[in-house]
Amino acid sequence: MPSVHSTLYTAYTLLTLPARLVTWWLYYIPKSNRPNSAWSWKTAVTLQVVILLIRYRTAIRYRTPKVLEPGPDGDRFIQSSPHQLAQSGTQQPQPSPHESSSSISTQAPMYSSALDPEMDVAGDPRNSIPPSQIVLSGESAGGNLILAMLRYITTENQAIPLPRCALLWSPWVDMTIKALLEMDQHRNYKSDYIEYDFGSWGASSYFPPDWSDSNPYLSPLGSEYRLSVPLFIEVGTSEVLYDNIVLFAHNMREKGTEVELREATNGVHATFGIADTLGMSEVAIDGHARGARFNARTGGD
């Protein structure tokens, strides 16, 4: 049953929504009023709707329900229970050629959001896939998770083979409270949807007890090292994490890691996943193409 706070906040949001929409529609007609003057009217208005939804979700601590029913996926829907934790995903019907790469993607705008793993497996999922044909891809906190896993394999458990490469879309590289508190002072604060409350909720949901928020597994910025796995990193030029991501990419390259940094012009945080909603599909398509070329250049198909 919803709490009193959730009920009241929901009512407030719904009652004020019409006035907000009219205000945004009118206010963003002049390009000079838009968070980024290069944006379309649709992008400027839609971003405000996205911000409103994220603020609402954060305020009531809404969590995406876990779906454990097949629905329209039918026989492609599979379940697994790692460590007695029920999980689900969709198995693609067509197996990949033996020599083609397999991609594992983690999508988590922040750790308070759902992680929906889907993996294209060749035949029986118990069949092994050569590490040289595995590509890791993650956006936002998913990118943070991949960086943590690569650090663990490289520094603590080298018996585990490394994947061929990793594609990181707006990876969250500094989850310290200090960094979260400084967001509203960033020049891109008004042209992005990431805010302190949302970030701190995700961080508190993820941090292990008694761990410092500057631990390299949580905040890799400032603890860069030489990684033998090539990294493709995309960052939106209008996102609030821009400076941190660019600095992280530079530092990793300085340490000897192969890094390709792609700046998504006028893109927001994790443009990879929200481009269609904001009306900037061409930015995401170009990013996908560059990521695919990077994958091919490192030995993939």
ZITA-V129562 format. One record per helix or strand of 2 or more residues. SS is the DSSP state (H for helix, E for strand). FROM is the first residue (numbers start at 1). LEN is the number of residues. If there is no record, write none. Layout:
{{SS FROM LEN} {SS FROM LEN}}
This chain:
{{H 4 24} {H 31 3} {H 41 19} {H 71 6} {E 77 6} {E 85 6} {E 102 7} {E 118 2} {H 131 3} {E 134 7} {H 141 15} {E 165 5} {H 177 5} {H 183 3} {H 189 3} {H 196 11} {E 230 7} {H 242 13} {E 259 6} {H 271 8} {H 281 17}}
